[in-house]
Amino acid sequence: MPNEKILIIEDDADIVEMITYNLEKEGFKVVSSSNGEDALELLKTEHLNLVILDLMLPGLDGFEVCSSIRNNEDTSHLPIIMLTAKSQEADKIVGFEIGADDYVTKPFSPKELIARIRAVLRRLKSPMLKKIKTRDIAIDTLKHKATVLGNPVHLTYTEFKLLAYMTQRPGVVLTRDKIVADVFNYSSDSYDRSVDNHIKTLRKKLGTARDYIETVRGLGYSFKDNL
């Protein structure tokens, strides 16, 4: 994937130098920022393909930066890999909840990080419908907007990804493991259990369209497009 441009948001100069060296050796272009405020300014001028984001930053922390990226229509599509010394399960779950696409903990192997980057970029280039429409639900994947009977539905980044994923697979039984792997790119048992909570809140927000999401007892969930 030559010429893909990556933004590194990290305040440790040695880590930035190491990542930059390895990414450029693989043909990537790299820009960097040591704090969240400057990074958000860079995002206004640079044409980027992916963000590597440390959580423990001076000023705005990584969670705040991630939320800002996701809440800006111009940058909401950018894939984000969180890079941090925080390895607790709760931190990872929060990271995914606010919009991280992957999570790498320090210390890490440059080869592992590059493999994760390539995997995220491949998923981004996979064929995906720009607009999805059922009888009641309309989704615009480019603008990250969803409506039910023309009324906007305010979804978190994870809820939106989940809804878009399911609506593109009508009638297919999706196990919890499959949803975790394809939507959250994560394999933890505790995150697997949280799929049920995401489905519950998603159904509530869909209101009259909640019945599109069907529970398949003992297996997982399915999206019905024949209501």
Secondary structure, DSSP 4 states (H G I P E B T S, - for coil): -TT-EEEEE-S-HHHHHHHHHHHHHTT-EEEEESSHHHHHHHHHH---SEEEEESS-SSS-HHHHHHHHHHSTTTTT--EEEEES---HHHHHHHHHTT-SEEEESS--HHHHHHHHHHHHHHHHS---SEEE-SSEEEETTTTEEEETTEE----HHHHHHHHHHHTSBT--EEHHHHIIIII----HHHHHHHHHHHHHHHHHHGGGGGGEEEETTTEEEE----
